[in-house]
Amino acid sequence: MTETAYIGIGSNLGEPLENCRTAIRLLSEMRGCCIRERSRFYQTEPVGVEGQGWYVNAAVSLETERAPRHLLEGLLAVETRMGRVRKEKWGARVIDLDLLIHGDRIIDEQGLIVPHPRMHERRFVLLPMTDLTPTLVHPVYGKTMAELLDECPGKGQEVIPLGDK
């Protein structure tokens, strides 16, 4: 049985746009997953920290046979393969892959929370998600991605589209 999952992608070290593209390619090669669509790329202001370079962010939808935990393990393996080292919370990173939504599941386990617990507060997540699926309803909040984006504060969360899709 396959389910649709949504993955948030971000980078602010090295060549961020190329890092995001590489991550998408590696996701497309992951067994049990098939990328269906990609959002635009966005240049985004860092949230929750100061002194970092801006990010490039995007999101993808994929069809997956993987259970959420197994999919998360695959995302972490891609991050490791690309050289991500976790030193500090919200630190600069070569790549960040977040499991945002997995079907209509609600999961709160050690090391795995789905939907992503802060996605509704982050324009850099909601704008790409709205590109992909503005009418998708958040399983916890019962609002569409477009509604959540409309309610999300913009101060300190500038998001600039980077060219075409």
N, C-alpha and C positions, 0 to 999 in steps of 0.2 A: 504494500500500500504506500502510495506517495502522498506527501503533504507539501504545501507551499511554505517556505521559510524565507525570511527577509534578513539580510546581512548588511550591517553598517560597516563602511570602509573608511579609514582615515589614515593620514600620514602627514608629518611635518619635519621629517629629517631627510637629508640627502636630496633626492629628486622626487618630491611627494606625488606629483601626477603620475610619473612612471612607476613609482612604488604601488600606487593604487591599481594601475593597469596590470602590473605583474601579479598582484594578489588576485585580481579577477580571473586572469588566465589560469592561475594555480587552482582556484576554486572550480573552474570549469573542468579541470582534470581530476577532481576528487571523485572517487568511486561512489556511486549511489546518489550523485547530485547532477543536476542539469540546470544551468543558468537559463532563465527565461527572459529576463529584461534587466537593463541597467539604467539607473537614473543619470541625469547630467552630473558632471563634476562641478564642485563648488569650492571656492576659496573661503575659508571660514575663520573667524576670530576664535582664539583659544578661550575656553570657558572654564572658570574655576581656578585658573592659574595665571601668573603674570610672568613676563620675560621669555615667553616662547614665541617661535615663529608661527605664522598662520598655518592652518591645515589645508589640505585638499581632502574633501569628503565626497562620498557617493553612497549609493545603496544598490543592492541587487536582489532580485527575487529568484528563487531557485526551487525546482521540484526535487524533493529528496526522499529517499527510502530510509535515510538514517534517522534513528531516534534522536531527540534533542541532545542528550549527553554525548552520543557518538558524533553528532555534527559539531558540537562544541570542541571535542577533541581534535577533529579535523581542522577546525579554524585555528586552534592553538598550534597545531603542527605546521600550518602554512606560515603563521607568524614566526615561529622558530626557524623555519627554513629560510625566511627572508631576513633573519638576523635580529629579530626583536629580543631585547633584553629588558626585563621588568625590574627597574630600580626603584621607582617611586610612583605612588598613585598619581595618575593624570600627568605623568612625565612625558617629555617629548618622545616620539616613537617613529621608527621606520615604517611600521604598519600596525594598524589596530583593526581587528575584525570582531564585530559584536553580533551575537545572535539576538536579533531584535524581536522577532515573532516567529513562532513555529506552529503553523495551523491556527487552531483556536485554543491551544493549550495554555494553561496557567500552571507554572511550576515554580516552587520556592524550596529549593534543596541546597545543601552545602555546595557552593561553587557553581550553581546554576539557577538563575532567576529568569523566567520567561513569562510575559514579555519583559524586555529590558527595563529595569526599574526607573530609569531616568529619561527614557526616550521622549516622554510627553513634555519634558522641560527643555528640550534642546532643539533649536531651529536647525542646527547642522544635521540632525537626524530626520526631523519632520519634513523639511523641504524635499530632500531626496525621496522619502517615502511617499510624499504627495505626488511627486513626478511619476512614481510607479503605480500607485493605487490610492487616489484621493478618497475613495469611498470605503476603503478597508476599515472595519470597526475594530478599535482597540479592545481586546478581550476583557480587560479590567475596567476601563473607564467608560465603555459603551459609546464612545464618540469616534467619528471618522478621523482619518489622518488630517484631512482638510480642516475639520473643526478644531482639532488639537493645535494645528499650526496657527490658526486664527487667534487662539487663546494664548499662545506662547509669547512671552515678552521678548521684544527685540533688543532692548538695551543690553549692550555688552555681548551681543550675539550676531554680529554682522555676517551675512552670507552673500557672496557674490558669485553669480554663475560664471563658469569658465567656458566660453564659446558654446559650440553645439554639442549635442549628445555624442 
